[in-house]
Amino acid sequence: MKPSICYIFIVCGILFSACTATKHVGEGDYLLHKTNIHSDVSDIQKDEMLSYIRQVPNSKIFGLFRFQLGLYNFAGKNAENNWNKFWMRFGEAPVIYDERLTAISAQQLQKLFINKGYLNSSVDVQVSTNNKKAVVNYAITANKPYTVGKYSVAIDNPVLQRFATDTLISLIQSNMHFDSEVLDSEMQRISDGMRNRGYYNFNKDFLILLADSTNKGNKIDITLDIRRYLKRNPDTLSKYIFKRFKTEKIYFHTNQDANLLADNQNFVQQIDTLSKSGYYIIDEGRPFVSLDALMHNTYIQPNTYYNDITVERTNAALNSLGPVKFANITFVQTGDSTLDCHIVIIQAKSFSTSLDLEGTQIAKYWGAAVGLGFVNKNTFGGAEALSVKSRLALERQDSIWAREISGQLALKFPKFLLPGASANFRRKIHANTEFSINASYQNRPKEFDALNFGAGMRYLWNRSRYQHSFELFNISYMQFDVAPEFRKNYIETGEYNRYNYDNRFIVRMGYNGSFTNYNNNRPLKNFSTYRYGFESAGNLLYGINKIFGTKVDENGNYNLFKQRYSQYLRGDVNIAYNQIFDKNNRFVYHFGFGVGLPYGNADIMPYERRFYAGGANSVRGWSENSLGPGAYQRMPNVRSRDYNQVGDLKLDLSMEYRAKMFWLLEAALFLDAGNIWTIRNYPEQKDGMFAFDTFLNQIALAYGGGLRLDLSMFIFRMDVGVRLFDPAIMQRTEQWRISPKINRDFAIHIAIGYPF
């Protein structure tokens, strides 16, 4: 029997086992087949209610099959048999209906509704059984909600009074729904505000909210107060809770045990210290990182009031330094209202190497690449990261080899380098500064040789869920040596744009950012991610040329070192929305849009800054760089790449269903749409220009499926895309690929990471 037929039989057997789901359900037990929640109000989300259910059925894939249960049921009933152990280990045991867990779920649901202000809510549970399967229905009657009446603060402290009664920022407002989560958040807000104003010993647990609903209909009066045991000790309130503390000195303990902290003042005095402006570094030998680097990444400052925010930012900044394994921050009271800060810093390995292997397939040509990398995370003793990367790529083209060799050298400083900026300003910005240089050589026999030299400087910084990168400048110079036959057949005939093969300068600056609202505390809540970027090239040079009246060349262009430079604007945005059903199933929707506009000193965007479509992260029915622009038809008998298949405008739309199968394996089904277009009518890219009356008919469609291996550190992905609608086919009846051909309409993609 052929292996493929064996696989089909196994999969069919597993699916059949999923259909006979009660195979391993004992006598008198019931498989939990389904749980339903019905509520008569809509202001509490279904996903939030589901999180309170203590027992849920076995998960399904594609919303149809309990594949993991099928794997388990594929095993025989003898649990000692090794074959059976194999399938049971990778499968999921049947969820047996538990009356106790159902009762607890009902109690938890009622508690949720009470916490949301529905104090008179009730939960009715109905269980129906049939064929050893149980269906549980939770019917919730919310009744009329309670709202907040009068809100008052009964704490005799002017600072807390002023902070808590500010109606512009208080979370508790009259006539709002009574919500215990909002009340708890308000106490946390007050506690955070006090601690950030220097009240080091203040804690949310010292506060209490008293609710009074007697004789007020569905109104609840709320009073904020200090707990009774504290009110009985006024000295504790004045000398401990409402005492404002300043941080006097900051000690860095390097290369020491994390438990050896500085409440032992004799120890501090016995060790030689380096000090500067109230900061001290303590080490029995030579510190592995400089005091200046530690100071720059420390937001806690001497002789300032204690602040939780500065502690959190310091902890994040120090732990992000390459040579730091981890940092631990503690405070010791040294006087009636003074603290010393002690930071223990444990050293990490400063050197690391990497090896990257790649496989590529473009058109009918296969290739491979290898990359080597080296990083020194503490090059000059100040947490400066020096990285060196090299890459060699080969591609077999019939009987010849194309090759590319590249290298990059980058040096990243853990500080914001800007002449004239003060230390406080640089600390506040807290951006890393990176300088880089790179070079590459590309040899495509019978086509061209290309040399590329570049250098740049950029700032990188993070703020909570935001990441930013601002490229102050990036200069690149490309030099081409085009083969005479290639120039004659493709460039001089006008089939390829001549500008793509002219030597050129690109002097650009730009910004890239990203944001996610993913919540670690609620991993099953729907979330979105955003990536966006903007860049500008040649505008500063063009302005200088205009101001000083620089002469243009015979073609009316300005030159830099006798070479025409590019001038353009470019922007793009990518949005992905994750709709999560449970831990094993989700839909992910993706929208991507980009546009580039050449002007002034340029008639066309540089080839390397234009957009392409197709590939592992785009419309997956096409291989990389093989779709579009518009209805452009790929050149016949072209080599591995058609250099006209790039554009100035890009649209990507995708919908992907992801399901966890078993072990580390995930499956996906997807539908992709998109294309690229040119903004201007370039003769070399016929039918590629964007027009409002034609672009809808030029959106390519593809569908397919894939498998992913979740190796924790990265996702190994293989997708198979199939063309559904091909706008490049002239015959309208052939554009819809109802009967796709293997050698034309399929594309296989192997990649690392999710496509979006």
N, C-alpha and C positions, 0 to 999 in steps of 0.2 A: 504494500500500500504506500502511495506517495506521501511524503511528510506533510504537504499542504492539505491533503485529504484528512490526515490524522488530526491536524490542528482544527479543521472544520468540525470533525466529530467531537473533539474535546469541548470546543466553544458551544456547540449545540447541546452537548450533554450538560454543561454548566447551566445554560439557560433553561433547560428542561428541569434541572434540579432546583432552580429558583422557582419554577412554576409549582413543583411539589415541595413547597416551602416547609411543610410540617413534618418532614421526614425524621428529624431529630427532636421533635416535640413529644415529651412523655405523656403517658396516659393521665388524664385529668388536668393536664396543662393546656394553655392556649397561646398560640403565637400572637404577639401584639401586631396586628395587621395595619391598623390605622388609628390616628388620634385626630380629632376635630375640635376646634375651639370656636364657639359662637358667642358674640357679645352684642348687647344692644346699644353700645356707644362706639364711636369711631375715633376718639382722640387718643386711644392707647393702641400702638402699632402691633400688628400680628407677630412680627419677629420678636418684639419685646415679651409678649405673652408666652411665646414658644420657649423662651429661655428659662421660664419658671417650671416647665414640664420636666419631671424627674425621670420619665421613661418614654422613649420615643421608638418607633419601629425601626427595623433594619433599613439602612439607606438603600436608595435606588440610584441607578445610573440612567441617564437620558430620561428620567422620570418614568421609566417603564419596568426595568428589570432590577431585582435585588441580586446583583451579580456576586457580591461578596458572600451573601447567604448561600447563593448557588454553589460557590466554591466549597463552602463548608459542607453543604449537603451532598457534594460530589463524593465525599468520603463515606466509607462504610460505617456501621455503628460500632465496630470494634475499635475503640480509641487507642488500643495498644499497638495496633498495626502501623508500621512505619509509613506505608502508602497513605493511610487515613490521616496520620499525624501531619503529613505534608500538606494535604488539602485543608485540614482544619486550621493549621498555623497561618496560612495565607488568607483564609476566609474569615467570615464573621459568624459567630454562634447566633442561633435564633434568639430574639428577645422574647422572653416568656412573660406574659401578662402577670403583673404583681399588684394585687389589690392594695397593699400597704403603700407602695410608691404612687399609685393613683390617688389615694387619699391625701398623701403629702402634697402632690401636685395641685390638688383642689385647694388645699390650705394656702399654698404659696400664691396661687392665682388670686385668691380672695385678699391676701395680704398686699399684693400688688395694687389691687383696686382701692383698698383702704388707704394705702400710702399716696394714691393719686387723688384722694378726696372723696371717694365713693364709700363713705363709712358704713352705709347700710347695704352694701352689695352682698350678693349670695352666688354660690357656684353649685350647680346641679350636675351630678355625674351620672351618665347612663352608659352601661356596658352591654353590648350585644355580642353573642357568640354563635359561631356556625362553622362546622367543619374544622374544629380545633383552631379557629382563628377568633380573635377578639378585636372589636372596634370600640374605642372609648370616645365618648362625646362629652365635652365640658361646655355647659350652657351657663353663661354669666349674665346675671341681671344686676345692672349697676345701680339703678335707682338714682334719685336726685343727688348731685354732688354738693359737697360743702365748700364754702368760699371763705376767704379771710375777711374778718371784720376789722377790728381795731388792732394796730400793731404798735407796741410801746417797748421802751428799753428802761429797765429798772436797775441799772448799774451806775453807781456813783463814781464815775471817772470821766472827766471832761473829754479826754482824747477818744475813748471808746464811744462815748455818747455822740460826739460829733461825727465819727466815722460810721457808726451803725445807723444813725437816723437820717443820713443823707439820702433823700428819696430819689435822687437822680441815679444813684448807683446801687441802691439796695435791691436785692432780689425779691424781697417780700413787699408786695403791694396790696392795698385794700381791694377787695372784690376779685382777686385772683383765685384760681382753683387752689384749694388746700392740697399741697403736694409735699410730702415728707422729704423727697430728694431735693427740692428747692430750698426747704428750710435747712437741711443739712449743708447744702452748698453755701447758704448765707452765713452760717456759723463758721464754715471754713474760710469764706471771704474775709470775715471780721478777724479771725485768728491770723490769717496771712497778712492782713493789713497791719495788725499790731506788731507782729514779728518783724515785718519789713520796716517798721519805724523804731526798731531798737529794743523791743520788749522780748528779750531772749527767752525768758521762762514762760511766756504766754503759750497756752495750748487750747485747741478747740474743745477738749474734754472738760475744760473749766466752765464752759458755757452750757446753759440749758434753756430750752424753749418751753414755756408753759402754755398749754392750750386750754381755753375755756369755751365750751359750747353750751353751757347751761342756759336754758330759757332764751335762746337767741335764734330759734328756727334752724336754718342750715348755715348759720354764720359761726365762725370760730375766732375768738379774740386771742391774739398771741402776744406773749410777753417774753422778752429776752432778759435773762438774769444769770448771775453767778451761782454756782452750786452752793447749797446750804452749808456744807461743812467748811467751805472757804469763807463764807460770810461771817462765820463764828470766830474767825481768826483774822482780825483786821491787820495785824502785823504782817501776816503772810501776804495779804493783798498788797500792802504798800511797799514791803521790802523784797518781795519775791516776784509776784505776778505783774504788778504795775511798776516795776523798776526798769528803767531804761539803761541799757548797757552799751559801752563803747569797746571796740576792739583796739587794743594797744599795739601789740606786736604780732608779726606773722613769722612762724618758724617752719622751715622746710627740712624734713628729715629724709635724707637720701641714703639708699643702700642699707636700710635698717629694717628690722622685723616690724611688721605692722602692729604688733601688740605692744611695742616699746614706745609709748607715747609720753608726752612731756608734762604730765602732772608731777613727774620726777624732776624738779628744778635743779637738783644737784647734778644730775646727768647732763643737763644743758650746759651748766657752768664748767663741767670738766672737759668738754669738747671744744676745740678751736672752731670759731664760727666766722663766716664771711657775712658782712652786713651792709645794707644800703637802704637808707630812708625808712627804717622801721621794719625791713625784711631781713631775715637771718636764714642762712643755709648751714645745716649741721651735718657733718659727715666725718667719720673716723679716718677716712682717706681723702682722696681727691674726688669731688662731686662729679658724677657722670654727666650732668647737665648744668649749664651755667645759671647763676642767680638771675641774670637779666632775662633769660628765657622764661624762667618760672614766674618772675614778677610780671612780665608782659601778659601771661596767661592767668593771672590771679586778679579777680575783681574785688576781693576783700582788701580793703586799704587800712593802713594804720590810722588810729585816732579818728575813726568814723563809727557811727552807730551800726550795730549789728543789723544784718539784712539777709533774709533767707534767699532772696533772688541772687545776690552776689555769691552766696555759698554754692547754689546750684550751678550757676554759670562757671564758677571756678572749677567745680568738680568735673563738669563737661569739658572745659577747655584743657585742663591738665591731663585728663584721661584720653584726649584725642591726640596728644603728642606722640610721635612715633616711638621714641625711646622709653616711654612710660608704660609699664605693664598695668598698674593701677595706682590711684591716689586716694587716700583716705583722710577726711577732714574732721577734726575734733576741736572743741573749745574748752578752755580751762579758766575758771573764775579766779582772778588774781587780786581783786579788791572789791570794795563795796558795790561798785558799778562798772567794773572793768573786766575784760576778757583777753586772754592770749589765744591765738589761733595756731594749731599745730597740724601740719600736713605731712603725712608719711607718704613717700613716693618710692615705689618699687620699680626697679629697672627691667625693661624688656630687652629682647634680642635686637641689636641694632642693624644686623645684616639679614637680607633675605634674597633669594633667587627665585626665578620663575621660568617655566618652560611651557609654551603654548603651541599646540598642534592644531592645524586647520585642514579641512578638506573643502574644495570648491568644485562646482559644476556649472558652467556657463555655456549655453547652447549645447554643442556636442563635445565640448572640451572639458577635461577633468584636470584638476590641479591640487597642489598641496603646499602648505606653508608651515614654517617653524619659526618661533620667536623665542628669544632669550632675553631675560631681564635681570637686573641687579639693582638693589636698593640699599643705600646706607642711610638709616633714619636719624643719625646723629653725627653728621659729617664734620662740623666744626665745634661740637660740644654744646650747641645751642638749639638742638632738636631740628636742625636743618636736614631736609631729606634730599639726597642726591640719587636720581634714578637714571639708569642707562638701559636702553632697549635697542635690540636689533632684530631684524626680520628678513627672512629669505623666502620668497614665494616662487614656485615653478608651475608652469602650465603646459601640458602637452598639446600641441596644435599640429595634428597630422604627424608629419615626420620631424617637426622642429619643436624646440622648447622656447617658450617665453619666460622671462624671469624678472624679478623685482627684488632689489636690495635696498633696505632702508635702515636708518639709525636715528635715535633721538637721545638727547641729553637734557635733563631737566633738574633744576635746583629750586626747592620750595622752602621758603622761610616762614616760620610760624608767627609772623607778625605783619602788620600793615606798613609797608615801606613807602613812605612819602616824605620827601625833603621838606623840612619846616614844620611838620606835624608834631604836636606835643605828645608826650607819653600817654597822658590820659585820653587824648583823642584816638590814638592808635589802639589803646586797650578797649575803648568803647566800640570802635569799628570791628575789632577782632577778626581781621581777614588775613588769610595766608597769602603770601606773595610768591608767585612762581615765574621763573625765567626758563625759557627753553630754546633750544636750537635743534634743527633736524635737517636731514639730507636723505635723498632717495635717488636711485637710478633704476629706470625702467627700460628694459630691452624687449621689444616686440619685433622679431625678425621679419624682414620684408615690409615692415610698417614704419616704425620710428624708434629712436632712442630718446629718452627724456631725462633731464636732470632737474631736480627740484631742491632749492635751498630755502630754509625758513628760519625765522626767529620771532619770539614773542614774549609778552609779559602780561600776566593776568592776576586778578585778585579772586580768592575763593573764600566764601564764608557761609555759615549756616545760622539760621534763626528758627528754633523750634522745628516745625514741619517744613520749613522753607530751605531751599538750597540755592545759592547764587554763585555765578561766575561772571566777572566783568573783565573782558579782554581789552586792556588799555591800548595795545597795538599788536598786530601780527603782520609781519612782512614776509612775503614769499616771492621767489624769482624762479620762473620755469624757462628752461632752454631746450629746444627741440632740434633733433637731427632726423629729418624725414627721408625715408628711402625714396629714391627717384621714381621707381615704379609705382609706389603707393601715392606719391604726390601727383603723378601723371594721371593715374586711373581714378582717384577719389577726390583730390583737392582741386586740381586744375579743371576737372570736369564739372565742378560745382556740386558734387554729391555730398561732400563733407564741408562744413564751414571752415574757411581758411583760418579764422581767428583762433580756432582750437589748437592750431599747430604753430602759431606765432609765439616767439619769445615774449614774455610779459611779466609785469610786476603787479602784485596785489598788496595793497597797504590797507588793512582793515582794522576796525575796532567793533566790539559787539558785546552783547549780554545774553546769558542763558540762565534760566531758572527752572525750578520745579517745586511742586507742592503736593501734599497728600493730606486727606482728612481721615486716614486710617487710624483707628483707635485700638491700641494694644490691649486695653482693658475690655474691649468688646470686639473680639476678632471676627465674630459672625455678623457684624453690622455692615450694611452696604457702605461702600466708600468710593472715592474718586481720586485719581492722580492727574496732575497737570504738568506738562513740560512745554516750555515756550522759549523762544529766542529771537534776537534781532541783531543784525549787523549792518554796518555801513562801510563802504570802501571808496577810497579815492577822493572823498569830498574835501578833506583838509588840503590835499595837494592841489586840487582844482581851484580852491579858493585862493591859495598862495599864488598860483599861476595867473589868475585873473587880476589880483591886486597888483602884482609886479609886472603885468603885461608881458609875460613870457611868450616867446614866439612859438607858433605851432608848426608841425611838420607839413610835408606836401599833401597829406591827407586831412589836414585840419585838426590834428590831435596833439595834445601835450604829451611829452615824454619825460621819463625819469631814467637817467643814465642811458639815454638814447633808445629807451624802450617805452612803448605805449603802456600806460598803467590803466587798470580797470577802475570803473566807477559804477556803483550800484547800491541799491538798498535791498535787503533780504530779511524776511521774517517767517516764522513757522510756529505752529501750536499743535500739541497732541493732547487729547483728553481720553482717559479710559475710566469707565464706570463699572464697578464690580457689584453685581446683583447676586447676593449670597442666599441660597436656600437652606443649606446646612453645611456641616464641615466637609462634606464630600461632593457637593454640587453647587455650581455657580454659573451664571452667564456674565460675560465680559463684553462690553460694547466700546468700540474705539472710533474716535473721529480725529483725523489728521488733516491739516491744511497748511500749505506753504506757498509763498509768492516771492519772486525776485524781479526787480525792475532795473535794467541797465539804462543809463542816461549820460548826458554830458560827454565825457571822454570815451564812452563805450557804446557800441551798437548791440552788444550781446553780452550775456553773463559769462564769466569764465566757466569752462567746462566742469571743473571740479566743484564749483559752487552752485551748479544747476541741480534740479531734482531728477530722480529716476523712479520708476515704478516696477513692480514685480520683485520677487525674492522672498526670503523667509519672513520678513516683517511688513510686507505690503500685500499686493494682490497675488496670492500664492498659487494661482493657476499658471503663472508665468515665472520663469527664472529671473534672477536679478538683472536689472537693466535691459529688459527685453520687451517692455510694454510701452506703447505710445511713442511720441506724443499724439494725442487725439486719435484720428483714424489713419495715422501714418503707417505705411506698409514697410515692414522690414526689408532691407535690401537683399535681393537674392544672391546666393553664393558669397555672402560676406564672411569674413573670418569670424573669430570668436565673439567679437563685439561689433555692433552697429553704432558708431559714435554719434549718430543723429538721434538716438533714443534717450534724449534728455530734454528737460523742459524748464519753464520759468514759473509754472503754477502746478501745484500738486493737490490732489484730493484722495484721501484714504478713508474708507468706511468698512468696519468689520464688526461681526457679531460671532462670538465664540462660546460654545458650551464646554465646560471643563468638569470632568468627573473623576474622582479617585477610584481606581479599579481594585487593586490589592497591593500589599507590600509597598514598594516605592513607585509603582506604576500608575500613571494617570492617562486618561483618554480625552480626546477633544473632537468636537465637530465644529466646523466654521463655515461662514459665508462672508466673502470679501467683495468689495466693490471699489473702483477708483480708476484713476488715470493721471497722466500729466499732460500739460499743454504749453505751447509757446505763447508769449504775450504779443510778439510781432510775427508778421508773415515772412518767415525765412524760407527762401526757395528750396534749400536743402532738406527742409522738413515739411514736405507737402502734406496738407490736410492736418497739420499739427497745431494750428492756431486756435486759441479759445474763442468761441462765439456763443452768445447766450441762446441762439436758436438751434445750435447743433450739439452742445456739450452733453446734454442728457443722453443722446443717442450714442455718445462715445465713451460712456462709463462702462468699463469692463467688469464682468462678474465672474467669480470663481467660488467653488465650494470644495470641501474635502474633510479629511480627518487626520488625526495624528496621535502619536504616543509620546509621553514624556516620562523621564526617569528623574524623580526627585531625590537628588543626592545630598540634600540639606545645604551644602555650600553652593551648589549651582543646580540648574535644571538642564538636563540633556534632552533635546527635543528633535523629533523627526515628524515632519508633516508631508502629506501627499495632497497637492492641490490639483483640481480639475477645472478646466475652462468651461464656463457656462455661456457667456456671451463675449464674443471677440469682435470689437469694433473695427479691427483692421481688415476684416474680410469684406470684399466688395459686394458679394452677393448677399442680399438681405436674408434669404432663406437659409444660408449657411452660417450666418453669424451666431445663431443659437445652436450650441454644440450639444444637441440632444443625444447624439451617438458619438461620444468623444473617441478620438483615436489615440492609442497609447503613445505613438511616436510623435504626436503633435500637441495634444491637449493636456498632457499630464506633466507635473513638475514635482520633484522630490527635494525637500529642504532639510538639511541637518544643521542644527544651530544650538547655541547655548543660551538659556534664558527664555522667558515667555516672549511672544512677539510684541506685546504691549501690556 
